[in-house]
Amino acid sequence: MAGDRASKARYGKIDWEYGAKLATTPPADDGPIWMVNLMSYREKADYADGRSSDISGREADDLYAPFGPLKAIGAEIVFVADVDTQFLNPEPKWNRVAIVKYPTRKSFIDMQERPDFKELHHHKDAGMASTFVIGCLPMADIPFIPEGSVEWTDVPHPPTDADPYVQVIHVLKFHEQSSIGEMGTYTDHAAKVALPHGVRLSAWFQVEGTIMGDGRGWDQVRFNTFPSRQAFLDVVFDPDRLKAQAEHREVALADTYTMILRPTLDRLHESLS
């Protein structure tokens, strides 16, 4: 997105071209869209009207949470998680990830015009330092339990009260279309390492567009589930995976975020059915 394609808000740039697609997709071609939200909060809420406030940016976003408007249009929050660890790209420093499943693209646009939504928006504006809102569609033929994956009772690091399961998000931008082949080669190598640790492929998405962001575009968003944080770290630091990363993943990717997430609400996989 560049120039006349995007307009700046306090916490990001709106892609009006993608907004037009969301608003004008013919009903016969429309359908569910998953909006993946990456959120970075102000340390302290900053209200545009100058009001005095002692609450944090996160607390302001909690006041914003538009449960009523979402229910009214048939949308559903299917995933909310706090960021445990952020790898690679250090900025923005993401705090929370959430996903809303909208029944149609147009319903996302319709919500923006609802009075009950507009009444809440000043809290989001006060609390959010930066946000990406990425429109996604599920990729076909991605098995939740890959062939050869181990039951969590039999993995080296099963979930415990001290280290419960985690979701790992990968936000991916490829150098070019041919780079997807390099990423596929890397994925095959990484899978051989991850299968004994009980990896689950919760949801792999193709990005349709980024309605709010910083001007960058993205190609895929992947969510993988591991039985524990330690299980994922064992995969990350495995020498074979590191070799495949250097030879294939780094060649394929122009940009990426990878984060360990601690879910507080997780109906992500169920939302795909």
N, C-alpha and C positions, 0 to 999 in steps of 0.2 A: 504494500500500500504506500502510495506516495502522492504528494501534491494534492490535486483536487479529489483524490479518492478518499481521503481521511480527514476528519475534523477532530480537534483536540478537546478533551474534557479534562477536569482536574486530575483524574486518575488514569487517563489513557486516551487513545485515539479511536474514534468511531470510523469503521469502514462503511461508508454510505452505499457503496456499490454492493457489498454483501447484504447490507440492510434492505436494499431494494429487491434483491433476490428472495430474501426471507418473506418480504411483504407481498410479492407478486407471483410466487410459484403457483401455477394453476392447481385448483383443488384435486384434480385427478392425479397430479404428480406429487402432491404434498404428502407428508406423513411425519412420523415421530422424528425429533431431532434431539440429540443429547448435547447440552451446553455445559462444557467443562470450564469451571471457574478457578483460576489461580488467583489468590488474594494475598496482598501485602499490605499490612496495616500501618497507619500512623501510630507513633508511640502514644500520642494524646489526640483525642478527637478535636478537629478544627472545623467548627461550623461557619459556613460562609456568611451568615448574618451577624457574626461577631459575638454571639452569646458566650457567656462564661461557661466552661465545662471542665469537669475534673475526671471524666471517664476516658478510658483508653479507646484507641481506634477499633479494636476488636469488640469492645462493649457497644460502641456505636453501630457497628455492623450487625451485632445481635439484635439491636433495636430495629434495624432496617428489615431484617428477615421477613420477606413478603409472603407469609404462609397463606393469608386470606386470598390475595390476588392469584396466587398460584393455584390454589384449590378451585377458585372460580372459573379458571380457564382450562381445568383438567390436567394441569402440570403436576409433577411429583418430584420432590427432592429425593434422589436415590442414593446419594453418597455425600458424606461429610467427613473430613479427616484433618487432623493437625499434622503439620510437617515436623517429622522427627529429625531428619538429616537431609540436607541439600548438597548434591554433588555437582562438580563442574561449574557451570555458570553461577557466580555468586550473587548477581544482581538481576532483577530485584530479589531481595531476600523474602521468599514466600513463607507465609505463616499458616495458610489453610487452603484446602482444595475441596470444592463442592461440585456436584453434578446435578443438574435439573433435567429431567426428561419432559419435553414439551410434546403435546399430541400432534402438533403441526408446526411448521416454520412460522406461519402467519400468527399462530397463537402467541408466539414470543413477541412479535411486533405489537399485537393487540394489547398485551399486558402493559406495554410502555405507556399507553394512552389512558389506562384506567385511573380514575381519580384516587381510588384507595391505594394504588401503587405510587402515584406521584406524591401522596401525603407522607410516604415513608422514605422517599429517596434522599431527603436531606441528611438522613443518618448515614447512608452509604457514602455520600459525598464527604461527610465529615470524617469518617473512619478510614476510608480507603486511600492508601498512598499510591497503589498501582494495582491494576487487575488485567488479566487476560480472560476473555470470554470466547471460547473456541467452539464453533458449531461442528458436531461430529456425527458420523453415521457408522454403525457397526460393520466391521470387516467380516466377510463371509468365511465359513469353514474354519473357524478358529476353535479348536476343542478346549473346553474348560479344563479337563484333565488330559494332558498330552499322553500319548502312548508311551509306556515305560516309566511314568512318574510314580513315585513311591507313596504309600499311605503315610499320613502324618504320624501315626503311632510307631512307624518303623524308621523315621528319619534320624540323623544324628542330633538334630536340635529341634525337638518338637515344641509346640506352644506350651508355655507355662504362665502362671499368674504374673511372674516378674518379666517375662518376655513373650507376650501373646503374638498372634499372627500380625503380619504387616502387609499393606499394599505398597507396591512400588510403581510409581508413575514414570514413564519415559515420554517426553514431549520431543518430537523428532522433526527435523528439517533436513531433507536430502540435498546433496549438491546438485543432482540432476536425476531424471527418471531412471537412467541406467544404474544409478547408485543403489537402487532398491535390490538389485542382484547381489551386490557386495554385502548389504545388510542381511539378506537372506542367508548368505554363507556364514556370516557371523552368528546369526540366530541359531543355525544348525549346530555350530560348535558350542555356543553357550548352553543350548538345551541339553547336550550330553553331560555338561557339568551340573546343570540345575535339576535334572530329573531325579537323581538320588536324594535331593534335598526337598522334594515334594512340591515343586513349583506348580501353580495353577494359573491358567491364562484367563483372568477374570473378564477382561473386555479389551479388545483391540479395535481402535477406531480409525477410520479415514477422516481426515479433516476436510470439511466442506468450505469453511471460511472462518475468519477471526473477526467477530463483530466489534470487539473492543480489545485493544492491545497497545503495542508500542511501535507499530509499523512493520513488524516482522510477520511473515507468513509461516505456517507449519503444515506438515504433511500427514503425520500420524500421531496419535496419542495411545499409548499402551499401558494397561494396568495388569501387573502380574502379582499374584499372591504367594507369600512364603509363610511357612508355619511359625517363623520367629525372625526377629531382626538378625540374630546370629546366623541363621540358615542363609539369609541373603548375603551377609558379609562373607561367609565361606565361599559362596559362588563368586562374589566380586573379586576376591583376592586369589582365586584359583589360578595357577600359572598358565594352564591351557586356555582359560578364558581370557586372561590378560594378553596372551599372544594373539588370539583371534581378534581381540579388540584393536590392537595396534595394526594388524594386517588388513582388517576388513571394516570394522565399525568406524574407525577414525577416517578411513578413506571415504566411506559412504556419507557421513554426516557433515552438514554445513553448520548446524546449530542444534543444541539439545539442552533439556533440563532432565535430571534424574533425581527423584526424591523418595525417601522412605516415609510412608504415611502411617499414622496411627488412626484408624477409623473410629468415629463415634456413631456413625450411621452407615450401614453398608448393605444396600439392596442392589448393588451395581449389576452383578451377574444375572440376578433374577429379572432385572429391568429389560434385558435383551430378549426375553421370550415373549 
